[in-house]
Amino acid sequence: MTDDTTDKSAAKPCPICGKPAIARYRPFCSSRCADVDLHRWLSGGYSIPGSTDEDEDGDEVPLVPRTPDER
């Protein structure tokens, strides 16, 4: 592989620093930017915000199991 910028990777800049992407590290410009991105994934820097108050179907999530009388 070469370090040359390719047509596809040149269309989008590096998502970390904004420099032109290099084919070898695509979509990044260097191994440093690739490592920065990996660290963000592994440390939880990238996350999808969500609510923990309700279950997917809208019912409350019980903190303790219900007894047969409560069901």
N, C-alpha and C positions, 0 to 999 in steps of 0.2 A: 504494500500500500504506500501511497505517497502522501506528503503533507500539503499537496496542492489543493486549492479551493476548487470545488466542482461547481457545475452550473446549478444543481439542485441545492447544495448547501450554501451557495452564495446568495440565494434568494432570501434566506432567513438568517438573521444574525444570531450569535450565541445568546441563549436565554439568560445567561448569568451576567456577562459583561457588555454585550452588544457588539462585539467585534465580529468580523466575518468568520463564519464557521469553516473548519478545515475537515476534509473528507475523513481523515484518520480518526478524528474525535467527534464526528458529526453526532448530534447537532451542536456540539461545543467547539470552541476555538483552540482549546488546549486540554491537556490532562488535568491541569489545575482546576479549570472550570468544571470538568467532569467530576472531579473529586469533591468540589464544593457542593454540587448538586446531589451526589451520593450521600454526603454527610447530612444534608438537609432532609433527605428521605429517611435515613436511619435514625436521626435524632428527633423525628416527629415534626420537623419544621413545615412540612407540607401536610395539611390535614383538611378534611371536609367538615365544615361546621354542621352541627346537628343538635337536635334536642334529645335529651335522655328522659324527658318527662313522660312520654307516651310510647306505646308499642306501635308497630307499623300499621296495625288495623285501627288505631285510635283508642284502644282500651288502656286503662292504667296498668302499669306493671306492678304487681304486688311485691312488696319487699319480703313478706313471709308467706309460706304456703297457706292456702285457705283450707279450713276444715270442711268435711263433707256437708255440714249444716249450712255453711256460708255459700256453697255453690248453688 
